């Protein structure tokens, strides 16, 4: 990392530590209980550079690489997985889609506001009947004059309620099943015809709001089409590759946060005249947890470095996402176990980390989908090399 980039990264990490201690930890339980999305905090995160970590400097971004970005997400997630997830979705989905595939006029209109936290971004792919099989989208966009008319419904959208802008994937070709009939659009939430549906009452990640978006003859000017017509699916799949590395980082941060709580508790708590950590059963749990976290961290770094080198990341991103998400669930489960009855009570945050971790195995493609991707890539390499 160049000297100026290293300085920027160090300052970013310092900002995360300060914000985590002063602006997140004192409120995380309240946000979780009330399912409150802290918009004021999000604006501060923008001011401190956390909403444009990988975005170009010309738009106000930090212009750091993906490796630095995942380090930042890991650090943030040790304080609160829900906040880290919102930051990850904003950076690697909505903003990254705009930066990577938007034209100059689109980026000049929206990028700076997204980066500074004046505008919150959403990324709308999933639908009520379309999850893992994204090519089956039912939302449509029909061209009328110089506008597109969007009809449909999007589900499980992060920032669906509080965003000002949504990147929306819609079917622009009547063919029933193909990857080449989907187009991406920038939709200003002020547009008539777009409304907010149900807000989900979730098990975890409750401070990162998730809502349904409804499109009823929503009129979008042709200038807000991203890229060329019918290229939205390939755009979305490329964005999801980076998003999976983000979820891997989020998972490792959650696991680290829970691990440190368990380690601290095991040092202080005494039973039968000994500290918990002096019992082999507990010390072995901690050893396993630390090893799983370190392995996931290194796999995530490899995925990020591969992306920074502009090499294909399909397989390594899925490996990182799959391994780290499952690690987060396993580690937080053991953290709760180490704290025993206290771990099951809301006085201690490990139960929140446990609930937050589960979503990592679902969002950006389930663990099962990641294994399908990994297996296909293995078979492809075998057929090419016959090793």
Secondary structure as UniProt FT lines:
FT   HELIX           3..19
FT   HELIX           20..24
FT   TURN            25..27
FT   HELIX           28..34
FT   HELIX           39..47
FT   TURN            48..51
FT   TURN            53..54
FT   HELIX           57..59
FT   HELIX           66..77
FT   TURN            78..79
FT   HELIX           81..89
FT   HELIX           90..95
FT   HELIX           96..101
FT   HELIX           104..116
FT   STRAND          121..124
FT   TURN            128..129
FT   HELIX           134..136
FT   STRAND          140..144
FT   TURN            145..146
FT   STRAND          147..158
FT   TURN            159..162
FT   STRAND          165..171
FT   TURN            179..180
FT   STRAND          182..188
FT   TURN            189..190
FT   TURN            192..193
FT   STRAND          194..199
FT   TURN            206..207
FT   STRAND          210..221
FT   HELIX           222..224
FT   STRAND          225..226
FT   TURN            229..230
FT   HELIX           232..268
FT   STRAND          270..271
FT   TURN            272..273
FT   STRAND          274..275
FT   HELIX           276..278
FT   HELIX           280..308
FT   TURN            309..310
FT   HELIX           314..339
FT   TURN            340..341
FT   HELIX           342..344
FT   TURN            346..347
FT   HELIX           350..359
FT   TURN            360..364
FT   HELIX           367..385
//
